[in-house]
Amino acid sequence: MEATPPLHGIRVVDLTRVLAGPFCTMLLGDMGADVIKIEEPQHGDETRGWAPFVDGSSAYFLGVNRSKKSVALDLKTPEGRDVLTRLIETADVLVENFRPGSLASLGFGYAQVAAINPRLVYCSISGYGQTGARSQRPGYDVVIQGETGLMDVTGFPDGEPTRVGIAVTDYLAGLYAIQGILLALIERQRSGKGQQIDLALFDSMLSVMHLPVGILLATGEDPGRFGNDHPSIAPYETIRAKDGSIIVAVGNPRLWVQFCDALGRRDLCDDSRFRTNTARLANRDELRATLQAVFDTMGVDELIERLEAHNVPCGKLRSVKDALADPQVAARDMLLQLEYPTVGPIKVLGNPIKLSRTPCVIRRPPPRLGEHTEEIVSH
C-alpha cells in the first residue's frame, strides 16, 4: 500500500509568480499538499511568456510549477475576490509575493485574512521584507545579488563583479519560505493559530554570506573576488589538466598529504612554503605554479582516478549537459519525465528531499492556465 504523503490534507493557496514563491509551492505540492495556483486570467504567471519555449509552453514555467492546480481569477472583480475568500476559508497556507501592502488594498492583507481564517499560515515573500525603508522596492534577483555584496565576491580579481549564473536569491528565499511554513504549521498544532511569515530575498542572501562577512569583521576590509580560489583554503580551486579542467578541494591537513601522495609529490608536504594551509595561502602563486607543472603532464581522467584512489575530493568541470548525463542523476531520480497536455513528455528536475517511508510521488504536471478553475470554483 502506498504511503500517505507527508503534507496530504494541507491546502495551499498560491498567489505567487515568477520564481521564489512558485519554487516554494512546487516543493510543498511534491510532498502532497493540495496547491491551488491563482493566476490572472489573461496571461497568468509572467513566466508563461518567457523564452525558451517547448511547443509554445515556457520551459521556465514548466520547471517550477508542477504539482499544482491553476485557477484563473481576476482579483479586481467582486466575483474573483469572493472565490478567493472561499478558498481562504478552507486553506491551511497562503503564499504571496506581492509588493508589501498591495494585497491589503484588495482586502487580503494578513490582518484581513486572519479574520477570515485564524488558523491560516500566511507567508509573504518580498524583495526587502514587510518593514524598513526599502520595503516598497521591488525585489529582483540580480539587484539583490548586487546589493548584498554577492556580486562583489563573485568573479576574478581583475574582472568586474559578476552575477551568479542562477537566481540564487530566489531559490534561497523559496527554501526559507518552506521552513517558515512548516515551523508555523508545527506551532499551530499547539496554539491552534496561524501567523504571518515575513520572508525577504535580501535577508535570505545576507544570511549565507558568513565567510565574506567573517573576513570583513576580522580584518576590517572587504574580501574582494578570488575567482575560483578559496579565500581561506589552498588548494581549493580549478586547475587545468592536459585535456580539460579539474576541481580539487583539499580542505584539511590529512587531505593535503593524500593529495601529494596521489600526485607522487610527497616532497611538497615537507616544503616549508606548503607545509601548512597558512603557508600555502601565503605562497599561493608558487603553489599554483608547482601544481600546474604536475597537472600539465596528465589528463583529467588519470587525475580523477589518482585522486579518488586517495580519497581526495575532486571533480570534472562540466557543462550542464554533461552534468545531467551523469549516471548519478538517474540513480537519485533527479531528472523526471512528466506528461504535459499540450506538449507531451517533458523533463523536469526532481525533488532532492528523499524520505525513506513517505517519499514524494510527483503525479501532477505543470497546469495549463486556468485548467482547474471550473473544478475548484464549482465546489
C-alpha positions as CSV (number, residue, x, y, z in Angstrom):
1,M,0.0,0.0,0.0
2,E,1.4,3.4,-1.0
3,A,2.3,5.6,1.9
4,T,0.4,8.8,2.5
5,P,2.5,11.9,1.5
6,P,3.7,14.0,4.5
7,L,1.6,17.1,3.5
8,H,-1.5,15.2,2.5
9,G,-4.6,17.2,3.6
10,I,-2.8,20.6,3.7
11,R,-4.4,23.1,1.3
12,V,-2.1,25.9,-0.1
13,V,-3.5,29.0,-1.8
14,D,-0.6,30.1,-4.1
15,L,-0.7,33.8,-5.0
16,T,2.9,33.9,-6.2
17,R,4.5,34.2,-9.6
18,V,8.0,34.1,-11.3
19,L,10.4,32.0,-9.1
20,A,10.8,32.3,-5.3
21,G,7.1,31.6,-4.5
22,P,6.4,29.1,-7.2
23,F,9.6,27.1,-6.3
24,C,8.4,27.0,-2.7
25,T,4.8,25.9,-3.5
26,M,6.0,23.4,-6.0
27,L,8.1,21.6,-3.4
28,L,5.1,21.7,-1.0
29,G,3.0,20.2,-3.7
30,D,5.6,17.5,-4.4
31,M,5.2,16.4,-0.7
32,G,1.4,16.0,-1.0
33,A,-0.1,19.5,-0.4
34,D,-3.1,20.5,-2.4
35,V,-1.6,23.6,-4.1
36,I,-4.1,25.9,-5.9
37,K,-2.2,28.5,-8.0
38,I,-4.2,31.7,-8.5
39,E,-3.4,33.4,-11.8
40,E,-4.8,36.5,-13.6
41,P,-7.0,35.3,-16.5
42,Q,-5.3,36.9,-19.5
43,H,-1.7,36.0,-19.2
44,G,-1.2,34.1,-16.0
45,D,2.2,33.9,-14.3
46,E,4.6,36.2,-16.1
47,T,7.0,33.3,-16.7
48,R,4.4,31.6,-19.0
49,G,5.7,34.2,-21.6
50,W,9.4,33.7,-21.0
51,A,11.5,32.0,-23.7
52,P,12.7,29.4,-24.5
53,F,9.5,27.6,-25.3
54,V,8.7,23.9,-25.7
55,D,5.9,23.7,-28.3
56,G,4.6,27.1,-27.1
57,S,5.0,26.5,-23.4
58,S,7.7,28.3,-21.4
59,A,10.5,25.9,-20.2
60,Y,11.0,28.3,-17.3
61,F,7.3,28.0,-16.2
62,L,7.3,24.2,-16.7
63,G,10.4,23.9,-14.5
64,V,8.9,25.3,-11.2
65,N,5.1,24.8,-11.4
66,R,4.4,21.1,-11.3
67,S,2.3,19.6,-8.5
68,K,-0.3,22.4,-8.7
69,K,-3.7,23.3,-9.9
70,S,-4.3,26.5,-11.8
71,V,-7.3,28.7,-11.2
72,A,-7.8,31.9,-13.2
73,L,-9.2,34.7,-11.1
74,D,-9.5,38.5,-11.6
75,L,-9.0,39.7,-8.0
76,K,-10.0,43.2,-9.1
77,T,-13.6,42.0,-9.5
78,P,-16.1,41.1,-6.7
79,E,-16.5,37.6,-8.2
80,G,-12.8,36.9,-8.2
81,R,-12.4,38.2,-4.6
82,D,-15.4,36.1,-3.5
83,V,-13.9,32.9,-4.9
84,L,-10.5,33.7,-3.2
85,T,-12.3,34.3,0.1
86,R,-14.0,30.9,-0.1
87,L,-10.7,29.3,-0.8
88,I,-9.0,31.0,2.1
89,E,-11.8,29.8,4.5
90,T,-10.7,26.2,3.8
91,A,-6.9,26.7,3.4
92,D,-4.1,25.9,5.7
93,V,-1.4,28.1,4.0
94,L,-1.4,31.2,1.8
95,V,1.8,32.1,0.0
96,E,2.1,35.5,-1.7
97,N,4.8,37.7,-3.2
98,F,3.0,40.9,-3.9
99,R,4.7,44.2,-3.0
100,P,4.0,44.8,0.7
101,G,0.6,46.4,1.2
102,S,-0.8,45.5,-2.3
103,L,-2.9,42.6,-1.1
104,A,-4.3,44.6,1.8
105,S,-5.7,47.1,-0.8
106,L,-7.6,44.2,-2.3
107,G,-8.9,43.0,1.1
108,F,-6.4,40.2,1.5
109,G,-3.6,41.5,3.8
110,Y,-2.6,39.4,6.7
111,A,-4.9,41.1,9.3
112,Q,-7.9,40.8,6.9
113,V,-7.2,37.2,6.1
114,A,-6.6,36.2,9.7
115,A,-10.1,37.5,10.5
116,I,-11.5,35.1,7.8
117,N,-9.4,32.1,8.9
118,P,-7.4,32.5,12.2
119,R,-5.6,29.1,11.6
120,L,-4.1,30.2,8.3
121,V,-0.3,30.3,7.9
122,Y,0.3,33.4,5.7
123,C,3.8,33.5,4.0
124,S,4.8,36.8,2.4
125,I,7.9,36.7,0.2
126,S,9.2,40.1,-1.0
127,G,12.5,41.7,-2.0
128,Y,13.3,43.6,1.2
129,G,10.6,42.5,3.7
130,Q,7.5,44.0,5.2
131,T,9.4,46.6,7.3
132,G,12.2,49.1,6.8
133,A,12.8,51.9,4.4
134,R,13.2,49.7,1.4
135,S,10.1,47.6,1.9
136,Q,8.3,49.1,-1.1
137,R,11.1,48.5,-3.5
138,P,10.6,45.6,-6.0
139,G,12.9,42.6,-5.5
140,Y,14.7,41.1,-8.4
141,D,17.5,38.5,-8.0
142,V,20.2,40.5,-9.9
143,V,19.5,43.6,-7.9
144,I,19.6,41.6,-4.6
145,Q,22.8,39.9,-5.6
146,G,24.4,43.3,-6.2
147,E,23.1,45.0,-3.0
148,T,24.0,42.1,-0.6
149,G,27.7,42.1,-1.8
150,L,27.4,38.7,-3.5
151,M,28.4,40.1,-6.9
152,D,31.4,41.8,-5.3
153,V,32.8,38.5,-4.1
154,T,32.0,36.7,-7.4
155,G,34.3,36.7,-10.4
156,F,38.1,37.2,-10.8
157,P,40.2,39.8,-9.0
158,D,40.9,41.7,-12.2
159,G,37.4,41.5,-13.6
160,E,34.0,43.1,-13.0
161,P,31.7,41.9,-10.2
162,T,29.7,39.0,-11.6
163,R,26.2,37.7,-11.2
164,V,25.9,34.1,-10.1
165,G,24.5,32.1,-13.0
166,I,21.2,31.1,-11.4
167,A,18.7,33.2,-9.4
168,V,20.2,32.1,-6.1
169,T,18.4,34.7,-4.0
170,D,15.0,33.5,-5.2
171,Y,15.9,29.8,-4.6
172,L,17.2,30.7,-1.1
173,A,14.0,32.6,-0.3
174,G,11.9,29.8,-1.6
175,L,13.7,27.3,0.6
176,Y,13.5,29.5,3.7
177,A,9.8,30.0,3.0
178,I,9.2,26.3,3.2
179,Q,11.0,26.1,6.5
180,G,8.9,29.0,7.9
181,I,5.7,27.4,6.7
182,L,6.5,24.1,8.2
183,L,7.5,25.7,11.5
184,A,4.3,27.7,11.6
185,L,2.2,24.6,10.9
186,I,4.0,22.7,13.8
187,E,3.4,25.6,16.1
188,R,-0.3,25.8,15.1
189,Q,-0.7,22.2,16.4
190,R,0.0,23.7,19.9
191,S,-1.7,27.1,19.7
192,G,-4.4,26.5,17.1
193,K,-3.5,29.8,15.5
194,G,-1.8,30.7,12.3
195,Q,0.7,33.5,11.8
196,Q,2.5,35.6,9.2
197,I,5.9,34.7,7.8
198,D,7.9,37.7,6.6
199,L,10.5,36.4,4.2
200,A,12.8,38.8,2.2
201,L,15.2,37.9,-0.6
202,F,17.6,40.5,0.8
203,D,17.7,38.8,4.2
204,S,17.9,35.3,2.7
205,M,21.0,36.2,0.7
206,L,22.7,38.0,3.6
207,S,22.1,35.0,5.8
208,V,24.5,32.8,3.9
209,M,27.3,35.4,3.5
210,H,29.1,34.1,6.6
211,L,32.6,33.7,5.0
212,P,32.9,37.2,3.4
213,V,31.2,38.8,6.4
214,G,33.6,37.0,8.7
215,I,36.6,38.2,6.7
216,L,35.3,41.8,6.8
217,L,34.7,41.7,10.6
218,A,38.1,40.1,11.3
219,T,40.2,42.3,9.0
220,G,38.1,45.5,8.5
221,E,38.5,45.1,4.8
222,D,36.1,43.8,2.1
223,P,37.3,40.3,0.9
224,G,37.0,41.1,-2.8
225,R,37.0,38.5,-5.5
226,F,39.1,35.3,-5.6
227,G,37.9,33.8,-8.9
228,N,37.9,30.0,-8.5
229,D,40.2,30.2,-5.5
230,H,39.0,30.0,-1.9
231,P,39.9,32.9,0.4
232,S,40.8,30.6,3.3
233,I,41.9,27.2,1.9
234,A,44.5,26.1,-0.7
235,P,44.5,24.2,-2.9
236,Y,40.7,24.5,-3.2
237,E,40.3,25.5,-6.8
238,T,40.1,24.7,-10.5
239,I,43.3,23.5,-12.2
240,R,43.9,22.9,-15.9
241,A,45.0,19.4,-17.0
242,K,46.2,18.3,-20.4
243,D,42.7,17.9,-21.8
244,G,40.4,19.9,-19.6
245,S,40.0,21.2,-16.1
246,I,39.6,19.6,-12.7
247,I,38.3,20.9,-9.4
248,V,40.2,19.9,-6.2
249,A,39.1,20.6,-2.6
250,V,42.0,20.0,-0.2
251,G,40.2,21.1,3.0
252,N,42.4,19.8,5.8
253,P,45.9,18.6,6.6
254,R,45.1,14.9,6.1
255,L,43.8,15.6,2.6
256,W,46.9,17.6,1.8
257,V,49.1,14.6,2.5
258,Q,46.7,12.4,0.5
259,F,46.7,14.9,-2.4
260,C,50.5,15.0,-2.5
261,D,50.7,11.2,-2.4
262,A,48.2,10.9,-5.3
263,L,50.4,13.2,-7.4
264,G,53.6,11.4,-6.5
265,R,54.8,14.6,-4.8
266,R,55.1,13.7,-1.1
267,D,58.1,16.1,-1.0
268,L,55.6,19.0,-1.1
269,C,54.5,18.1,2.4
270,D,57.9,18.9,3.7
271,D,58.4,22.1,1.7
272,S,58.2,25.0,4.2
273,R,56.2,27.0,1.7
274,F,53.4,24.5,1.6
275,R,53.6,22.5,4.8
276,T,50.5,24.2,6.4
277,N,47.4,25.7,5.0
278,T,48.5,29.1,6.2
279,A,51.8,28.7,4.4
280,R,50.1,27.6,1.2
281,L,47.8,30.7,1.3
282,A,50.8,33.0,1.8
283,N,52.6,31.3,-1.1
284,R,49.5,30.7,-3.3
285,D,51.3,31.7,-6.6
286,E,54.2,29.4,-6.0
287,L,51.8,26.6,-5.1
288,R,49.7,27.1,-8.2
289,A,52.8,27.1,-10.5
290,T,54.1,23.9,-8.8
291,L,50.8,22.1,-9.1
292,Q,50.2,23.3,-12.7
293,A,53.5,21.8,-13.8
294,V,52.3,18.4,-12.4
295,F,48.8,18.7,-13.9
296,D,50.2,19.6,-17.3
297,T,51.5,16.1,-17.6
298,M,48.2,14.3,-17.0
299,G,44.7,14.1,-18.4
300,V,41.6,14.7,-16.4
301,D,40.6,11.0,-16.2
302,E,44.0,10.0,-14.9
303,L,44.0,12.7,-12.3
304,I,40.5,11.9,-11.2
305,E,41.5,8.2,-10.9
306,R,44.6,9.1,-8.8
307,L,42.8,11.5,-6.5
308,E,39.8,9.3,-5.9
309,A,42.1,6.4,-5.1
310,H,43.5,8.5,-2.3
311,N,40.0,9.8,-1.2
312,V,40.7,13.4,-2.3
313,P,37.6,15.4,-3.1
314,C,37.7,16.2,-6.8
315,G,35.6,16.5,-9.9
316,K,35.4,17.5,-13.5
317,L,34.5,20.9,-14.7
318,R,31.3,20.1,-16.7
319,S,28.7,21.7,-18.8
320,V,25.1,21.5,-17.7
321,K,24.5,18.9,-20.4
322,D,27.4,16.8,-19.2
323,A,26.2,17.1,-15.6
324,L,22.7,15.7,-16.5
325,A,24.3,12.8,-18.3
326,D,26.0,11.6,-15.1
327,P,24.5,8.2,-14.0
328,Q,24.2,9.6,-10.5
329,V,21.3,11.8,-11.8
330,A,19.2,8.8,-12.8
331,A,20.2,6.9,-9.6
332,R,18.9,9.8,-7.5
333,D,15.7,10.4,-9.6
334,M,16.8,14.0,-10.2
335,L,15.6,14.2,-13.8
336,L,11.9,13.2,-14.2
337,Q,9.6,12.8,-17.1
338,L,6.0,14.2,-16.9
339,E,3.2,14.3,-19.4
340,Y,2.1,17.9,-20.3
341,P,-1.2,18.1,-22.1
342,T,-0.2,20.3,-25.0
343,V,3.4,19.2,-25.3
344,G,3.6,15.6,-24.4
345,P,6.5,14.2,-22.4
346,I,8.6,16.9,-20.6
347,K,11.6,16.5,-18.4
348,V,12.0,18.4,-15.2
349,L,14.4,18.4,-12.3
350,G,13.5,16.0,-9.4
351,N,13.0,16.7,-5.7
352,P,16.2,16.4,-3.6
353,I,14.3,15.6,-0.4
354,K,14.4,11.8,-0.1
355,L,12.2,10.5,2.7
356,S,12.5,6.8,3.5
357,R,8.9,6.0,4.5
358,T,6.8,8.7,2.8
359,P,8.8,9.8,-0.3
360,C,7.3,12.4,-2.6
361,V,5.5,11.0,-5.7
362,I,5.1,13.6,-8.4
363,R,1.7,13.0,-10.0
364,R,0.7,16.3,-11.4
365,P,2.4,18.1,-14.3
366,P,2.5,21.9,-14.5
367,P,-1.0,23.2,-15.1
368,R,-2.4,25.0,-18.1
369,L,-3.6,28.5,-17.4
370,G,-7.0,28.2,-15.6
371,E,-7.0,24.4,-16.2
372,H,-8.8,23.7,-12.8
373,T,-10.9,26.9,-12.5
374,E,-14.2,25.1,-13.0
375,E,-13.3,22.2,-10.8
376,I,-12.3,24.5,-7.9
377,V,-14.9,27.2,-8.3
378,S,-17.8,24.8,-8.5
379,H,-17.1,23.3,-5.1
